């Protein structure tokens, strides 16, 4: 979790390199997960940086998880740009949370959610 100007405590810095497949995942019972995703691009007109706003709905039996993820698009940022990008993502997140009061900032991952089922 990175510090952000709004104190949202939900912005995480992820590595672009994915972890290799773990054989221990095969020990979990099989579950059928349904997903529906919508993807939007937002552009900061001043900096011309692009951001992906992804709405993700996961369904398992009667359980649902809705998430909105916001991430830099087409960027590997330099160290100098990283702070600006975090600020932009925090701004977008804060605007969405203010406009839609049912949204709650969280760091919950799909895997963490699945583990609770």
N, CA and C of each residue as an Amber inpcrd file, in Angstrom:
protein
   351
   0.8710000  -1.1760000   0.0000000   0.0000000   0.0000000   0.0000000
   0.9090000   1.2290000   0.0000000   0.6110000   2.1500000  -0.9060000
   1.4130000   3.3650000  -0.9870000   0.6510000   4.5320000  -0.3600000
   1.4060000   5.5100000   0.1050000   0.7850000   6.7330000   0.6280000
   0.1900000   7.5080000  -0.5410000  -1.0050000   8.0410000  -0.3240000
  -1.6360000   8.8500000  -1.3660000  -2.1430000  10.1420000  -0.7480000
  -2.3540000  11.1690000  -1.5810000  -2.7330000  12.4830000  -1.0390000
  -4.0830000  12.5210000  -0.3290000  -4.9510000  11.5250000  -0.5470000
  -6.2830000  11.5280000   0.0630000  -6.3850000  10.5670000   1.2450000
  -5.3160000   9.8460000   1.5570000  -5.3380000   8.8980000   2.6700000
  -6.3140000   7.7560000   2.4580000  -6.4760000   7.2990000   1.2250000
  -7.4400000   6.2380000   0.9130000  -6.9810000   4.8610000   1.3850000
  -5.6850000   4.6540000   1.4650000  -5.1000000   3.3740000   1.9040000
  -5.6010000   2.1790000   1.1010000  -5.7870000   2.3750000  -0.1940000
  -6.2350000   1.2750000  -1.0380000  -5.4230000   1.1830000  -2.3270000
  -4.4180000   2.0130000  -2.4650000  -3.6200000   2.0090000  -3.6890000
  -2.3970000   1.1360000  -3.4530000  -2.2930000   0.0940000  -4.2410000
  -1.1880000  -0.8400000  -4.0990000  -0.2560000  -0.7220000  -5.2940000
   0.9800000  -0.9740000  -5.0470000   1.9770000  -0.9820000  -6.1100000
   2.2450000  -2.4430000  -6.4370000   1.8790000  -2.8260000  -7.6530000
   2.0270000  -4.2230000  -8.0560000   3.2000000  -4.3700000  -9.0000000
   3.8030000  -5.5260000  -8.9340000   4.8550000  -5.8470000  -9.8820000
   4.2160000  -6.2570000 -11.1970000   4.8640000  -5.9470000 -12.2790000
   4.3560000  -6.3430000 -13.5900000   4.6590000  -7.7970000 -13.8950000
   5.6470000  -8.3670000 -13.2240000   6.0000000  -9.7640000 -13.4410000
   5.1000000 -10.6140000 -12.5600000   4.3730000 -11.5150000 -13.1910000
   3.4650000 -12.3800000 -12.4430000   4.2460000 -13.5180000 -11.7970000
   3.7360000 -13.9810000 -10.6650000   4.3570000 -15.1110000  -9.9840000
   4.1810000 -16.3730000 -10.8230000   5.1430000 -17.2730000 -10.7880000
   4.9610000 -18.5340000 -11.5120000   3.8490000 -19.3540000 -10.8710000
   3.2580000 -20.2560000 -11.6430000   2.1800000 -21.1050000 -11.1490000
   2.6510000 -21.8900000  -9.9410000   1.8170000 -21.9490000  -8.9300000
   2.1570000 -22.6760000  -7.7110000   1.3760000 -23.9920000  -7.6530000
   2.0580000 -25.1280000  -7.6030000   1.3550000 -26.4170000  -7.5050000
   0.4520000 -26.5120000  -6.2820000   0.7260000 -25.7260000  -5.2340000
  -0.1200000 -25.7760000  -4.0270000  -1.5470000 -25.3060000  -4.3300000
  -1.7310000 -24.5200000  -5.4060000  -3.0810000 -24.0930000  -5.7740000
  -3.9490000 -25.2760000  -6.1930000  -3.3350000 -26.3540000  -6.6520000
  -4.0990000 -27.5310000  -7.0720000  -4.7660000 -28.2360000  -5.8970000
  -4.3200000 -27.9690000  -4.6810000  -4.9160000 -28.6100000  -3.5110000
  -6.2600000 -27.9930000  -3.1280000  -6.5880000 -26.8160000  -3.6770000
  -7.8660000 -26.1850000  -3.3720000  -8.9830000 -26.8560000  -4.1520000
 -10.1820000 -26.9500000  -3.5670000 -11.2980000 -27.5310000  -4.3100000
 -11.6360000 -26.6890000  -5.5390000 -12.1160000 -27.3490000  -6.5470000
 -12.4660000 -26.6640000  -7.7930000 -13.7090000 -25.8100000  -7.5880000
 -13.6880000 -24.5990000  -8.1590000 -14.8320000 -23.6880000  -8.0910000
 -15.0190000 -23.0880000  -9.4730000 -16.2700000 -22.9060000  -9.8680000
 -16.5560000 -22.2480000 -11.1330000 -16.8600000 -20.7950000 -10.8380000
 -16.0220000 -19.9380000 -11.3530000 -16.1340000 -18.5070000 -11.1250000
 -16.5360000 -17.8520000 -12.4410000 -17.5630000 -17.0210000 -12.3990000
 -17.9950000 -16.2770000 -13.5820000 -17.5470000 -14.8360000 -13.4300000
 -17.0360000 -14.2870000 -14.5250000 -16.5580000 -12.9020000 -14.4810000
 -17.1160000 -12.1140000 -15.6470000 -17.4070000 -10.8640000 -15.3660000
 -17.8020000  -9.9160000 -16.4000000 -17.0030000  -8.6500000 -16.1470000
 -16.3390000  -8.1490000 -17.1910000 -15.4620000  -6.9920000 -17.0220000
 -15.8020000  -5.9200000 -18.0430000 -15.6970000  -4.6750000 -17.6090000
 -15.8290000  -3.5200000 -18.5040000 -14.5940000  -2.6580000 -18.3000000
 -14.1060000  -2.1090000 -19.3670000 -12.8190000  -1.4320000 -19.3760000
 -12.9880000  -0.0540000 -19.9960000 -12.5010000   0.9740000 -19.3060000
 -12.5680000   2.3410000 -19.8060000 -11.1710000   2.9560000 -19.7290000
 -10.9060000   3.9150000 -20.5720000  -9.6430000   4.6500000 -20.5300000
  -9.9460000   6.0930000 -20.1580000  -9.2200000   6.6160000 -19.1740000
  -9.2990000   8.0290000 -18.7950000  -7.9330000   8.6440000 -19.0720000
  -7.9310000   9.8590000 -19.5880000  -6.6760000  10.5310000 -19.9270000
  -6.5880000  11.8380000 -19.1540000  -5.4560000  12.0490000 -18.4860000
  -5.1700000  13.3200000 -17.8400000  -4.7410000  14.2650000 -18.9570000
  -5.5580000  15.2640000 -19.2540000  -5.2850000  16.1470000 -20.3860000
  -4.0270000  16.9890000 -20.1920000  -3.6700000  17.2840000 -18.9460000
  -2.4600000  18.0710000 -18.7000000  -1.1910000  17.2600000 -18.9530000
  -1.1340000  16.0560000 -18.3830000   0.0800000  15.2420000 -18.5000000
   0.0230000  14.2750000 -19.6880000  -1.1840000  14.0960000 -20.2450000
  -1.4280000  13.1420000 -21.3390000  -1.1640000  11.6980000 -20.9230000
  -1.1980000  11.4140000 -19.6360000  -1.0580000  10.0430000 -19.1490000
  -2.4230000   9.3570000 -19.2020000  -2.4120000   8.0660000 -19.5420000
  -3.6450000   7.2890000 -19.6750000  -3.8070000   6.3540000 -18.4810000
  -5.0610000   6.1700000 -18.0750000  -5.3800000   5.2910000 -16.9530000
  -6.5230000   4.3690000 -17.3480000  -6.4140000   3.1290000 -16.9430000
  -7.4570000   2.1350000 -17.1870000  -8.3680000   2.0880000 -15.9640000
  -9.6670000   2.1980000 -16.1950000 -10.6630000   2.0040000 -15.1370000
 -11.3980000   0.7260000 -15.4990000 -11.2380000  -0.2940000 -14.6640000
 -11.7560000  -1.6220000 -14.9410000 -12.8240000  -1.9680000 -13.9050000
 -14.0190000  -2.2660000 -14.3810000 -15.1060000  -2.7150000 -13.4960000
 -15.1950000  -4.2200000 -13.6540000 -15.0910000  -4.9300000 -12.5610000
 -15.0030000  -6.3910000 -12.5790000 -16.0640000  -6.9700000 -11.6520000
 -16.8720000  -7.8710000 -12.1930000 -17.8990000  -8.5610000 -11.3950000
 -17.5740000 -10.0420000 -11.3980000 -17.3540000 -10.6070000 -10.2190000
 -17.0750000 -12.0310000 -10.0670000 -18.2430000 -12.6670000  -9.3210000
 -18.6960000 -13.8040000  -9.8260000 -19.8190000 -14.5070000  -9.2140000
 -19.4350000 -15.9580000  -8.9660000 -19.7230000 -16.4120000  -7.7580000
 -19.5580000 -17.8160000  -7.4050000 -20.7810000 -18.2140000  -6.5870000
 -21.5830000 -19.1400000  -7.1140000 -22.8620000 -19.5110000  -6.4980000
 -23.6690000 -18.2440000  -6.2210000 -24.0400000 -17.9980000  -4.9580000
 -24.8160000 -16.8040000  -4.6120000 -23.9320000 -15.6430000  -4.1520000
 -22.6460000 -15.8020000  -4.2330000 -21.7090000 -14.7720000  -3.7700000
 -21.2320000 -13.9210000  -4.9430000 -21.1470000 -12.6080000  -4.7130000
 -20.6730000 -11.6950000  -5.7520000 -19.6250000 -10.7630000  -5.1880000
 -18.6540000 -10.4460000  -6.0260000 -17.6520000  -9.4490000  -5.6950000
 -17.6100000  -8.4580000  -6.8510000 -17.8420000  -7.2000000  -6.5520000
 -17.7060000  -6.1310000  -7.5350000 -16.4560000  -5.3390000  -7.1620000
 -15.6130000  -5.0790000  -8.1460000 -14.4160000  -4.2920000  -7.9060000
 -14.2450000  -3.2700000  -9.0140000 -13.6790000  -2.1440000  -8.6520000
 -13.2120000  -1.1710000  -9.6400000 -11.7140000  -1.0420000  -9.4250000
 -10.9690000  -1.3180000 -10.4680000  -9.5180000  -1.1880000 -10.4090000
  -9.1050000  -0.0350000 -11.3010000  -8.1580000   0.7450000 -10.8480000
  -7.6430000   1.8710000 -11.6250000  -6.1360000   1.6870000 -11.7050000
  -5.6210000   1.6740000 -12.9120000  -4.1860000   1.4950000 -13.0530000
  -3.6580000   2.3130000 -14.2180000  -2.3840000   2.6000000 -14.1540000
  -1.7370000   3.3070000 -15.2470000  -1.7250000   2.4240000 -16.4840000
  -2.0330000   3.0070000 -17.6220000  -2.0360000   2.2520000 -18.8720000
  -0.8620000   2.7070000 -19.7280000  -0.2560000   1.7650000 -20.3830000
   0.8350000   2.0560000 -21.3220000   2.0160000   2.7470000 -20.6470000
   2.2190000   2.5060000 -19.3660000   3.2600000   3.2270000 -18.6440000
   4.2680000   2.2540000 -18.0850000   5.4670000   2.2070000 -18.1620000
   6.2550000   1.8870000 -17.0100000   6.8580000   3.2050000 -16.5730000
   6.4310000   3.7120000 -15.4570000   6.8400000   5.0610000 -15.0580000
   8.2840000   5.1150000 -14.5740000   8.8630000   6.2690000 -14.7650000
  10.1590000   6.5210000 -14.1410000   9.8930000   6.8110000 -12.6670000
  10.9310000   6.8280000 -11.8830000  10.7410000   7.1170000 -10.4480000
  10.1360000   8.5010000 -10.2330000  10.5110000   9.4480000 -11.0820000
   9.9800000  10.8070000 -10.9470000   8.4860000  10.8640000 -11.2610000
   8.0400000  10.0600000 -12.2210000   6.6280000  10.0750000 -12.6250000
   5.7350000   9.2840000 -11.6830000   6.3070000   8.3660000 -10.9320000
   5.5000000   7.4810000 -10.0880000   4.6170000   8.2510000  -9.1110000
   5.1530000   9.2800000  -8.4530000   4.3790000  10.0680000  -7.4850000
   3.1850000  10.7410000  -8.1620000   3.4140000  11.2690000  -9.3720000
   2.3460000  11.9120000 -10.1260000   1.2540000  10.8980000 -10.4980000
   1.6600000   9.7160000 -10.9040000   0.7030000   8.6710000 -11.2740000
  -0.1110000   8.2350000 -10.0640000   0.5510000   8.0620000  -8.9160000
  -0.1750000   7.7160000  -7.6820000  -1.1790000   8.8070000  -7.3470000
  -0.7820000  10.0660000  -7.5150000  -1.7030000  11.1800000  -7.2650000
  -2.8990000  11.1540000  -8.1970000  -2.6710000  10.8710000  -9.4860000
  -3.7820000  10.7820000 -10.4450000  -4.7270000   9.6400000 -10.0900000
  -4.1670000   8.4730000  -9.7640000  -5.0000000   7.3200000  -9.4010000
  -5.7810000   7.6180000  -8.1260000  -5.1470000   8.2540000  -7.1510000
  -5.8450000   8.6270000  -5.9150000  -6.9660000   9.6150000  -6.2130000
  -6.7220000  10.5730000  -7.0900000  -7.7460000  11.5590000  -7.4520000
  -8.9500000  10.8670000  -8.0930000  -8.7050000   9.9930000  -9.0680000
  -9.8000000   9.2660000  -9.7290000 -10.5710000   8.4380000  -8.7090000
  -9.8360000   7.7190000  -7.8580000 -10.4750000   6.8880000  -6.8300000
 -11.3180000   7.7360000  -5.8960000 -10.7810000   8.8420000  -5.4340000
 -11.4970000   9.7220000  -4.5130000 -12.7740000  10.2700000  -5.1620000
 -12.6990000  10.6550000  -6.4290000 -13.8830000  11.1670000  -7.1260000
 -14.9650000  10.0920000  -7.2260000 -14.5720000   8.8650000  -7.5340000
 -15.5470000   7.7720000  -7.6330000 -16.1860000   7.4720000  -6.2750000
 -15.3760000   7.4490000  -5.2200000 -15.8930000   7.1620000  -3.8730000
 -16.8420000   8.2630000  -3.4150000 -16.5280000   9.5210000  -3.7390000
 -17.4100000  10.6360000  -3.3610000 -18.7240000  10.5890000  -4.1380000
 -18.6490000  10.2650000  -5.4230000 -19.8550000  10.2680000  -6.2570000
 -20.7510000   9.0590000  -5.9840000 -20.1520000   7.9070000  -5.7340000
 -20.9090000   6.6700000  -5.5180000 -20.6210000   6.1810000  -4.1100000
 -21.4650000   6.5760000  -3.1600000 -21.1880000   6.3070000  -1.7460000
 -21.2310000   4.8230000  -1.3870000 -21.6920000   3.9650000  -2.2890000
 -21.6790000   2.5310000  -2.0120000 -20.3010000   1.9250000  -2.2770000
 -19.3970000   2.6660000  -2.9070000 -18.0360000   2.1770000  -3.1370000
 -17.2040000   2.3760000  -1.8830000 -16.4210000   1.3700000  -1.5370000
 -15.5600000   1.4300000  -0.3560000 -14.1310000   1.0810000  -0.7750000
 -13.1640000   1.9430000  -0.4760000 -11.7720000   1.6180000  -0.7940000
 -11.3250000   0.3610000  -0.0540000 -10.6590000  -0.5440000  -0.7560000
 -10.1910000  -1.7880000  -0.1560000  -8.9940000  -2.3130000  -0.9210000
  -8.2400000  -3.1940000  -0.2860000  -7.1420000  -3.8840000  -0.9600000
  -7.4750000  -5.3590000  -1.1510000  -8.7420000  -5.7350000  -0.9630000
  -9.1630000  -7.1180000  -1.1200000  -8.8880000  -7.6020000  -2.5450000
  -8.2700000  -8.7640000  -2.6610000  -8.0150000  -9.3570000  -3.9720000
  -9.0510000 -10.4450000  -4.2430000  -9.1700000 -10.8110000  -5.5060000
 -10.0970000 -11.8960000  -5.8570000  -9.7150000 -13.1960000  -5.1410000
  -8.4180000 -13.4820000  -5.0810000  -7.9770000 -14.6940000  -4.3950000
  -8.3520000 -14.6550000  -2.9200000  -8.1370000 -13.5230000  -2.2560000
  -8.5270000 -13.3980000  -0.8460000 -10.0230000 -13.6160000  -0.6810000
 -10.8230000 -13.0500000  -1.6000000 -12.2830000 -13.2140000  -1.5600000
 -12.6590000 -14.6810000  -1.7230000 -12.0460000 -15.3510000  -2.7010000
 -12.3420000 -16.7650000  -2.9360000 -11.9950000 -17.6260000  -1.7240000
 -10.9330000 -17.2670000  -1.0350000 -10.5150000 -18.0570000   0.1330000
 -11.5400000 -17.9680000   1.2670000 -12.3920000 -16.9300000   1.2630000
 -13.4010000 -16.8020000   2.3270000 -14.6660000 -17.6010000   2.0290000
 -14.7880000 -18.1230000   0.8150000 -16.0150000 -18.8380000   0.4210000
 -15.9750000 -20.2970000   0.8290000
